[in-house]
Amino acid sequence: MSTIETVQFKLVPGTETAVFEDLDRKVETEYMARRPGFVSREVSRSEDGEYLVIVHWATPEDADATMNGFFGAAETQDFLAAVDKTTVRSARYAKVVR
């Protein structure tokens, strides 16, 4: 079953948008896209600076395996340092087949 994860967050005050968006691309290409079951990832930013990340996975197990290693991976550390952890909200959904 296809799995969709969402993560919403703001940046640590003082983090430049362009710098963060380079870090975000690096996380996607050097970490996320290389994980088994990764399908796609999209990132949006609201007018007030909140980011919304939507990641599509082949299975919930693929999502779990990737996220279990995310916080300790060398490729994600600069990205994580730019995220205000107090603003993070996440959810997971099973895709509804029509």
N, C-alpha and C positions, 0 to 999 in steps of 0.2 A: 504494500500500500504506500502510495506517495505521501511524503510528509512535508509540511511547510512550517518553518520556524520564523517567528518575527522577533526582532529586538529593537527597542526604542531607547534612545539615550541622548544626552547632551555632552558637550566636550568640557574638559577641565578649563576653567576661565583662563584666558590668555592664549589658548591654543589657536593658531591660525588655521582657517578653513582649508586653504590650499595645501598646507603641510599635512593636515589630517587626511585629506582626500588622497594624497600620495601614499600615506601609510595604509589607508583602506584598500587601495588598489594592490599594494604589496601583500596584504593579508589574503586578499582574494586569489591572486595568482600564485603566491608562494606557499600558501597553506590550504585554504579551503578547496580550491579547484583540483588539488592533488589528492584529495581524500576519496576513498571508495564511496560510491553512492551519491556524490555531489552531482546535482543536475544544473542548477543555476543560482545566481545571487543578484539581487538588485538593491540599490541604496538610494534613498531619497532624503532630502533635507527640507524642513518646514521653514517658514519665514522667521520663526523665533529661534532657529538653530537646532531644533531637535532632529535627530536622524532616525530613520526607519530603515531597517535592514530586513529583507525577506529572502530566506534561503530555501530552496527546494531540494529535497533529498529523495533518493529512491525508496528508502525504508526508515522507520524510526530507529532501527539499530545502527544504521549508517550515521544518522544525526547524533545519537548517543556517543558512538565511538569517537567522532570528531570533536564534539564538545568536551568529552572527558579529557582530551589532550590539549585543548585550546589554551587554557590558562598557564600551562607549563611550557608551551612550545616557544622556541627561540624566535620564530617568525612572527609571533603575535605580541611580543613584549612592548614594542614602541607604540603600537596601536592601543593596547590596553592602558598604557600610561597616559594617553590623551583622552580617555573616556572618563567622565565623571561617574564613578560607580554608584553614587547615591541616586542617580537618575535612571538607572537601567531597569527596564521592564521587558520581560520576554514571555512568549507563549508558543505553543506548538499545536498544530492542527493536522488532521487527516484530510486529504483532498477528497472532496465529494465528486464522485464520478457521475456524469450525466449521460 
